[in-house]
Amino acid sequence: MAKIEWLKEEYKTKIRENEYLGIGGENCFPFQGFEGNIPHSPKIGLEIYDSPGEDWPEAVKEPYLEVWKDPVMWAKEVERKYQPDILCLQLESTNPMGQDASPEKAGETAKAIASATTLPLIIYGCGNAEKDANVLKRVAEVLPKKVVLGPVQEGNYNILGASCLAYGHYIIAQTPTDVNLCKQLNILLSNLGLSLDKIIIDPTPSSLGYGLEYTYSAMEKIRSACFQTNDDKLNLPMIGNIGKEVWKIKEVKIDDEKMGETKTRGIFFEAITAISFILAGADVVVVRHPKTLALLRGWLGKMQESRESEAKIEKLKVKSEKLEAGSLESGDRRQGKGEPFDVIIQSAFAVFRELGGGLADGAYKNALFLELEQHSLEAKKDLPLPKPLVYKEQEIGGLSGDIICGNILIMIGCQDSKSLNQYLLCSGLSYGIGLSFTETLNIVYK
């Protein structure tokens, strides 16, 4: 039978890279790394408010009640507790239809949050072009570091474009959901002298059931225009500021048993909306509920698992080549090779696919042990250590999550290389792999 070769598209254009947020740089459609290069994963931001609305559903109020009235404490708590990729400050208090807070007040809040946190920061105005021109101009002037400011619209691009150019900030260019209007605003901003590398596209967010299909279609058209026609005015990263869109719709607030549990309904609405944006080409999505963040991280981990595991296996193969010949006899029996690292990693991913994350370490140890046996690797678990752990001159036993495969120590629950080195010192072995089964499978090795 003749060998069939896959047909692959090759695109000459790539998305401009935004170094501040660590996004962009891809030269293919989302998750189609077999056709090109995707140097960065989509980033997930959690939003905080200078003045949250009293109409928020209880489900999304609950995680933030202790810091509800203090945006600086709120930002610090989100960074410490949930560790999103990005913080997004929503200056809701500046809305002329609400509190109509002054630009000076908004500037004080933004400056305090920028000084109190270390994560990349996005700052959104209220969406009123005239008010945002004054508010975001003031914010740009007082901030102690570079951030991303938006939404910049046709009605205020000249003022905010000049401000961001003067102070070195990045811009979120927002237009109605239309490819031509999006391109036009990018051209207007570049005519001011602002580099397109500083711009992120916001095609105007929408929620599941409230215009998502139209936004999704427009985002696909933007990406297609970039890759298929080499349009250098549309090859910019995209953002979906979806949290505020999802949590205002009636479906996340209605108490109706037929629609499922109210507390979780909004989280799933938000997660599906965010996933749709990412699949359409968004490099950043901003959500509100921390459980949505966890769901998206789990989904991204599974979507990227194959590509990331292949990269890690290649690195580990280089390590395994340094092993002494015959150090792992069972590895020699496996297809005549002495390279166990790749099999251990593949087995770990097989366990993660089957069991998911969040179980006790013992469950993963036993499952991985079975996987290694099925690959004809002679593994041993819970062996006494050559150098037993000692506390106050008393031996306190072995390492609870250990498997030894030849001269390789496998530690379940190990999340960083420093801990792995400590385990290796106790074991007397030179090579090790640390595996942590959380929302994603985390791997460290030596």
N, C-alpha and C positions, 0 to 999 in steps of 0.2 A: 504493500500500500504506500502511495506517495505521501511524503510528509507535508502537512498543511502548516503554512506559516501565517501567524496572526497579522492582519493589516493594522498598522499603527499610523495615527496622524502625527505629523511633526509641525510644530508652530514656531515661527521665527520671533514672535513677540513674547515678552514675559511681563508679569505684573511688577510695577515699581516697588522696590523694597523700602519699607518704613522701619528704620533701625530702632527708633524709640520704642515702638510697640512690639517689634520683632515679628513683623508680618510681611506678606508679599513675597516676591521673588519667584513664584511658580510660573512655569511656562506650559501648563496644561490645565485641563478642567479639574474640579475638586475630586480628590481620591483616585485620579487616573494617573498615578505615578509611573505606570508601565509605559506611558507615552512621553513622559518628560520628567522634570525635577520639581519636587515640592519641598523646599528647604525649611518651611515653618509650618507648625500645626496651627489650626484656627485657635484664636484666643477667646477666652470667656471672661467677661467682666461682670462684677456685681455693682449695682447702683446704690448710692446713698443720696439722701435728700437734705437740703438745708431746711426744708419745712414740709414734712410729709402730709399728704391729704388725709383728712379725718374719715374719708369714705373708703379707705383701704379695707379689703376683706380681712377678717380675723386671721385667716390662714397665713397671710403674709405679714401681718403686724406682729404675730407671736414671736418670731426669732429676734426681733429688734426692740422689744418693749423697754428693755433696761437702758437703751441708749437713744431712744426715740426722739428726745428733745434736744440732743446735743450732737450736731453733725460731725464734730471733730472726734468725739468718743465713738460715734458710730463708725467712722472711717477706720479708726485704729482697731476697733473690735472686729470688723470685717476682715481686715488684713491679718490680724493675729489668729482668728478662729477659723476662717474659711479659706484663706490664702488663694483668692482668685488671681487670674493672670493680670487683671487690670482693675483699678477703681474708677467708677464713673460718678461724678458729682452732678446731680440734677438741681439747678438753681430755680426751683419751682416758686420760691417766694417772690421772685421778680416779676411774675405774671401780672400785667396791668389789670386783668380781670379778677385778680385775687388780692394778695397782700401788697403788690406793687412796691416791693422793697427797693431801696436805692442801689445804684451801682457801687457806691462806697461800701455799703453793708455786704453786698455780694462779694466784693473784692476782699474784705476782711475774712469772710468765711473761707473763700477759696485759698487765700494765702495761709491760713491756719492749718487747713487740711493738707496742703502741699508740703508744709514744714513738718507735719506730724507723721507722715507716711512715707514709705519707700517705694511702693509699687508705682508703675506707670499710671498717669492720671489723665482721664478724659473729663472735660467740663462742658456740660450742655446748658445753654440758656433755656428760656421758657418757650421759644419758638416764635415769639412775636419779633419780626424783623427789626422794627424801629427800636424797641426796648433792648433787644439783644445787642444792637450796635453800640449802645452806651454801656451796657453791663459788661459785655465781653471785652470791649476796649479797655475798660478799667481793670478787669481781671488780668488782661495781658500785660498791663503796666506794672502791677504790684507783685506778680508771682515771683518766687525766688528761684524757680527752675522752669525748664521747658515742659509744656504739656500740649494736649490736643484740645482745641477749642471748636465748638460748633453749637447749633447749626449755622453755618454761613450760607446766606441765601442771596438771590438776585437783588433783593431790596436793601442789602447792607454789605455786599461783598467788597465794595470799594473802601469802606471804613475799616472793616475787620481784616480784609486782605492786607491793607497797609500796616495795621497794628501788628499782625502776626509776622509780617516781613521785618518790621522794626525790632521786634523782641525775640525772634527766632522760634516762635511756636508753630505747631502743626495745625492744619485746618480740616474740619469736616464740612464738605460742601454738600448741602442738601437741596434737592430739587423735587418737584412733583414727579411721580413715577413715570418717567419718559426718557428714552435714550438720548434724543436730540437736545432736550433741555439740560440733561446731565452734562453732555459734551460742551454745550454752550457756556455753562457756568465755569467749567474747567478752563476754557479758553479765556474767559474774562479775567479769571484770577491770574493766569499765566501772563496776560498782557500787563498786569500790574507789576510784574517782575517776580512774582512768587513762583518758586520751582514746583513743578508738578509732583516732585518727590515728596513734597510737604503736604499733599492733599489726600484725603480719604473720602470716598464717595458714600453718601447716605441717600439711597433712592426713595426715602420716606418709608418708615416702617408700617407694617400692618400685622394684624393678629390672625390666627387660625379662625376661619369663619367670617372674618371681617376684612376682606380684600387681599388675603395672603396670596391667592392664585395670581392676581394681577401683578403684585410686587415680584413674586417668584419669576414670572414670565419676563418682566422688564430686566431683572438682574441677569437672567440667562442671555437676554439680547445684548446687554452690556458686555458680558464675558465673550460672547460669540463675536461681537464687533471687534473686540480686542484681538482675539486669537486668529480668527478666520479672515479678517481684512487688515490686520496689522495696524489698527487704529491707535496711535500713540497719545491720543487725548482721552482714551478710555481705559488704558492699561494701569489703573490705579486700584489699590486695595478698597474693599467695601466693608461697611459696618451696618449692623442691624441693632438699633436702639429699641429693643422690643418689649422690655419689661413694663413700661408705662402703658403700652398698647394692650398687652394681654390682660393686665389686672384691672382694667376699667370696663371690660365687657361683661354683659349680664350673666353669661354662662358660668363664670367663676364665682359668682355671688349667690346664685339661686340655691336654696335648700330644697332639693328634690331627689328622693331616693331613687327614682328611675334614672337619674343622671349620674348615679354613683356618689361617693363620699365627697362632700363639698371641699374639705381641707386638701384633698389630693387632686381634685379636678383641675384647679388652676395651675398646679405644678406641671401636670401633663400637657395642658394647653400651651404653657410656656415652653416646655421642652420640645414639643412637636414643632412649634413655630420656629424656635432656634435651629433645630435640625434642618428644617426646610430652607432657612436662610443660608446655612452653611453649605448645603447641597447645591444651592443656586449660585454660590461663589463668595459668600461673606467671609472675610478674614477675621472679623471680630463680631461677636454678639454680646449684648449687654442684657442681663437678666436681673430679676429682683430676688427670687427665693433661693436660699442656699441649697435646698434639696434639688432644685433644677440644676444648679452648678454640678452637684454630685452625679446626677443622671447623665448630663452631657459629657462629663469626664469619662464615665464608664462607656458611653457610646463611642466617643472618640477613640478610646483605647482599643475597642474591638475593631473599629473601622481601620485603624492604622496598624493593627497588630502584625499583619503579614509583612508590611514594608519595614517596620521597626525591628521585627525579629530577624529578618534577613540581614539588616545592617549590623545588629548585635552579634549574630552568628559569625559574620565575616570577621569582626574584630576578635571574637573569641577563638576562631580558628588560628589566627596569628599567635595567640597565647598558647594554644594547645600544641603548636609545632615545636615549642620550646621544651615540652615535656620529654623526659629521658625515654629512649626506646625501651619498650617492655615494662614501663611503669604501671601500665594498666592492661593486664593480660586479656581480660574480657573485651577490652576495646579493640585489641588486635584481632579477636575472633569476629568482631562486627564488621563485615564487609572488608576484612583485611586491613582496617585502618586503626591507628592509635590516637584518634582525635575525639575524646568523649565530650568536650565542651559543647559542641553543637547539639549532640543528642540530649544532654541535660537541659539545655534551653528549650529545645523543641518539646521535651517531655513536660517542662514547667508550663509552657503555653497550652499544651493539651489538657493539663489539670485545671488551668484557669478557665479555659473554655467550658469545661464540664461543670465545675463547682462555682465559678464566679468568685467574688471577693467577700471578705468580712467574716470568714469562719475561723475557728480556732486553728493555731499552727499545727497541732497534731493531726488534724484531718488532711492538711496539705502534705505533711511529711509522709503519711501512710500512702496517700494516693500517688505521690511522686515516686515513692519506693516501688510500688507496683508497676508504674510506667517504665522505670529503669530496668526492672527485671524482664519486662516484655521486650525490651531492646537488647536483651542478652548482656546487660552490664551487671557485673557482680557488685551490688551495693550493700552496705551494712549500716544499720542505724543504732543509735543509743549506745555506742561503744564507750567503754571507760577511757578517759583521756590520759595520754602519756604524762601530761602535766595537769593534774586535777586542780579544780578551782578551790582556793583556800580562803576562808574568812575567819579572822581572829584565831589563827592556828588550827582551825577545824576544816576538814575537807567537806565541801558542800555539794558534791556530785558533778554530773556531767552537764552537757548543753542539751536542753530539751528539744531543740529543733534541728538536730544535726543528722546528716547522712554522710557517710564516707564512701567515695567511689574511687578505688585505687588510691592515688595520693591527692585527691581533690576533696575538700571539705565543702559540703552544701549546708548552708544555714537558712532555715525557714524563719521568717520574721525579721531578718536583718535588712536594714534600709539604707545603710551608708557604709562607705569603704573603711572608715575609722573603726566601726564596730567589727567589721569583717576581719580586719587586721588583728584585733584583740582576740577574736575566736581562733584565728590561725596560730597565734602565739601559744594559746592553751593547748591546741591540738598537736602542735609540732609539725604541721604540714605547711607546704609552701604555696599551694594553689587553693583558691576558694571561690565559691559563687554564693552571693546572698540573694535570697528571694523574699519579696514581701507581697502578699496577696491582698491588696486593698481594692479601691475602685478600679485600679489598673494593676498590671503585674510590673513591679519595680525590680530591676536587676542591677546588682553591683558585682564586680569580680576582681580578682587579683591573680 
